[in-house]
Amino acid sequence: MSGGDIAGLVAAGALLIFVLAFAVPLMKLGKVLDETSNVIKAVGGKTMPLMDEVTTTVTLTNTQLERVDAITRNVQSTTESISGLTQSFTDTLSGPLMKAAAFSLGLTKNTRERGRGNEKNSRRRTRRHHSE
């Protein structure tokens, strides 16, 4: 065997060691990539039903919000109607009630003044009768 043959065998052995040294990590990396692929498939399989549930929930929520919006519009309309009715009632009755209250107050004052006037007159009469 010549020196070139020995050098070739040494180079071939070194290459074999180099390939074996890189083969083990490459095989482990392959397993990691396989597991990653399996995890992605599992997540994808669970994500689609979850997205369907979310879509259903959002749709039902929108339906409920539309109902609440309709109720709110009805309450607002009813409130406006009651406000108008109250204002109409107030406008209709406030004038006559104010007049009746003023009349009643005047009548009460007049009655009191007459009562006081009658008391004074009766006292005067009583004093006159006693002095005569």
MOMO-V226925 format. One record per backbone hydrogen bond with DSSP energy under -1.0 kcal/mol. NH is the residue of the N-H (numbers start at 0). CO is the residue of the C=O. If there is no record, write none. Layout:
NH:CO
NH:CO
//
This chain:
5:1
6:2
7:3
8:4
9:5
10:6
11:7
12:8
13:9
14:10
15:11
16:12
17:13
18:14
19:15
20:16
21:17
22:18
23:19
25:21
26:22
27:23
28:24
29:25
30:26
31:27
32:28
33:29
34:30
35:31
36:32
37:33
38:34
39:35
40:36
41:37
42:38
43:39
44:40
45:41
46:42
47:43
49:45
50:46
51:47
52:48
53:49
54:50
55:51
56:52
57:53
58:54
59:55
60:56
61:57
62:58
63:59
64:60
65:61
66:62
67:63
68:64
69:65
70:66
71:67
72:68
73:69
74:70
75:71
76:72
77:73
78:74
79:75
80:76
81:77
82:78
83:79
84:80
85:81
86:82
87:83
88:84
89:85
90:86
91:87
92:88
93:89
96:92
97:93
98:94
99:95
100:96
101:97
102:98
103:99
104:100
105:101
106:102
107:103
108:104
109:105
110:106
111:107
112:108
113:109
114:110
115:111
116:112
117:113
118:114
119:115
120:116
121:117
122:118
123:119
124:120
125:121
126:122
127:123
128:124
129:125
130:126
131:127
//
